[in-house]
Amino acid sequence: MSDRKLPRLLQSPAVILLLIWMLIPLGMTLYFSFIRYVLNNLRRPEWTTPSLSNWRGFGNYEFVLNSKDFLFAIQNSLLIVCSILILTVVLGVLIAVLINKTFPGQGIVRVLLISPFFVMPAVNAVLWINMILDPVLGLQGIAVGSINDMLDTLRNAPLVGWFFSLWPELEPISFRATQTSAYAVIIMVTWQWTPFAVLIFMTSLQSEDQQQKEAAVLDGASIWSQFRFLTLPHLARPIAIVVMIQAIFHLSLYAEIEIVSRGNGNKNLPYLIGEFANNNIGAASATGIFAVILANIVAFFLLRMIGRTLME
Amino acid sequence: MAIVAKPSKFAKYGRPTLAWVVGLLFFFPIFWMVVTSFKTDADAVKPEHLIWFTPTLENYLNMTENYDYWRFAGNSVITAVFATVFTLFVGIPCAYAMAFNPSRATKDVLMWMLSTKMLPAAAVLYPMTFITKSAGLFDTHFLIIMVLSLINMPIVIWMLFTYFKEIPKDIIEAGQMDGVSTWGEIKEILIPLAWGGIASTALLCFIFCWNEAYWTVRLTTTDAATLSKLIEGNRAPEGLFFGRLSAVSAAAVGPIVVLGWFCQKQLVQGLTFGAVK
């Protein structure tokens, strides 16, 4: 066999598999997004089988764009993704700079820090929403309860009692309402992904130019200006990459939303697609195409960045 | 004036202390889950037993009875192991060809592969359900193995490619001169040389398969349901079962977290596609 044919042959199983995996389902989504297709409709049974005669053009897209749920899901997706991005990048940079210098137990601290990243999303969500954030039985509820008990005791105390009776009772926050459950998702995903940001920033910090830094110290640069003018510019590229990779992952966040907010109205795009897919396949598909477009905007920039380093 | 500044008090005591506090804070939820798993369900919700309690193993001993844990764990092991093996089986020859016989299209093919990873899974939810149900594959091990394998293949091929690129071409070419077949080359020369890289790629792939939580939840009901599905199905115990739920959660993530400690470096590579060095 000639040298030129063989590589193509060895690549083909992977290429063909990925091609099938990508093209067939996506092609079907595209097709369904242009036809009327519902799973149950007694009055119009012809809509329950996919067929070109049910062509709807951009009708599904219009329907989705005009639905309140879609706008809310987009807003909510952006709220969740952007909050997570800001929190993980800020925390990630601070923690990476903090633990980048050697100190006793650095290895152990690294292991402790990275652990949350390997917790499966379902466990992450169940753990936080029940054992930690529950307003009565979780740590939050217990903490608020014991502070209130303490205040009660102090209110009945002689002399200082009048002062503490001016203090209000603390109310625990329920994280199962629409808005608050979005916050719960932000908290748990930030917990899980900050370690990822830390790990990447630390990897990058190790390649920081130490001589330049020493020169800056000799010139009497303050710690702040070293950070501002040397470290931060050095981290610009990893920050961009962390932002884009996380954006792609978190735009399709699912398990956390499903577990924390089933049925309470807190939805993002994947969750909305799941809801539509219970009956209105046309709308689910149109929403799916919007999700693909959104992810592709981010992926375009990310792939360009990766492409530049790929062949080095 | 001293040229080298004396380390400040902060550098000597403050930084390590702060670093330890941050590390412990991040680990605390996992620690708390493990602590709760040793409490009875009744103790787990009583403030007076928050810290002082009589540890019990009953939650772990009753995992089969309470949750049928081992069936789900078995499914997780089977699907993750076979998906990893299959991904490597397809990925190694592909990465080998790309690294040692690159063509002008190689870079584009790699970039295209990565781009498939970036498609949101939810976009193809219904077609996947539709196809698998009509093909009779819904809720089968085969389906989950294939799906897990396909979603991780781009990362695996990419990682293998970067490892293989480090191997000097001469060694492979020497093999070709001696008339070794391609399979022989891969088996006798490439795999032994790149063993470390292949092993850590496999480990990372296994972890990603284990933790996957979209398709394993949406494309299974009982037969091929993995641990993600089990936990998702018990999402809201309303405080009744904190102890046993913690135990089953700890059992589901414990081994993976420990495995994860060993592949931190590969994680950076695998998830940033080599864009951060």
Interface residues (C-beta under 8 A of the other chain):
Chain A: D3 R4 L6 P7 R8 L9 L10 Q11 P13 A14 V15 L17 L18 W21 M22 I24 P25 L26 M28 T29 F32 I95 L98 I99 K101 F103 P104 G105 Q106 I108 V109 R110 V111 L112 L113 I114 S115 P116 F117 F118 V119 M120 P121 A122 V123 A125 V126 L127 W128 I129 N130 M131 I132 D134 V136 L137 L139 I142 G145 S146 W191 T194 P195 F196 L199 I200 T203 S204 S207 V217 L218 R237 P238 I241 I245 I248 L251 S252 Y254 A255 E258 I259 R262 L269 P270 I273 G274 A277 I281 A284 S285 G288 I289 A291 V292 L294 A295 N296 V298 A299 L302 L303 M305 I306 G307 T309 L310 M311
Chain B: I3 A5 A11 R15 P16 L18 A19 W20 V22 G23 L24 F26 F27 P29 I30 W32 M33 T36 V45 P47 L50 V90 G91 P93 C94 Y96 A97 M98 F100 N101 P102 S103 K107 V109 L110 M111 M113 L114 S115 T116 M118 L119 P120 A121 A122 A123 V124 L125 Y126 P127 M128 T129 F130 I131 L150 M153 P154 I157 T182 I207 W210 N211 A213 Y214 V217 R218 L227 S228 K229 I231 E232 N234 R235 A236 P237 G239 F242 L245 S246 S249 A252 V253 I256 V257 L259 G260 W261 Q264 K265 L267 V268 L271 T272 F273 G274 A275 V276 K277
